[in-house]
Amino acid sequence: MIPAIVRVVLDEGEVKCVPLTPETTARDVIECCRDPDEPFCTLTQTTRDGERVLALHERPLLLIQGQQEVGERVTFVLRYDMTQDVRGVAQY
């Protein structure tokens, strides 16, 4: 399968292109984009309805495909967090 390419907006406004396959997880995208000096990152999905932090196991390509079915545009943003989420949902 040829991977899809998604653009991830970094906190600094820079954009990074990341290949996605159906097996690619949010953790994989974070690892591909994050600054090695910044240990705590989240991947956020934004739509016209708002934004939410992805769990590390979620698959961005499946989210994109689901949103395209309803005509929704999805943007992914990598955010650096200075505090660690005690639930461990989306911290890396």
Secondary structure, DSSP 8 states (H G I E B T S, - for coil): ---EEEEEEETTS-EEEEEE-TT--HHHHHHHHS-TT---EEEEEEETTEEEE--TT--HHHHHHHHHHTT---EEEEEE-SS--TT-SS--
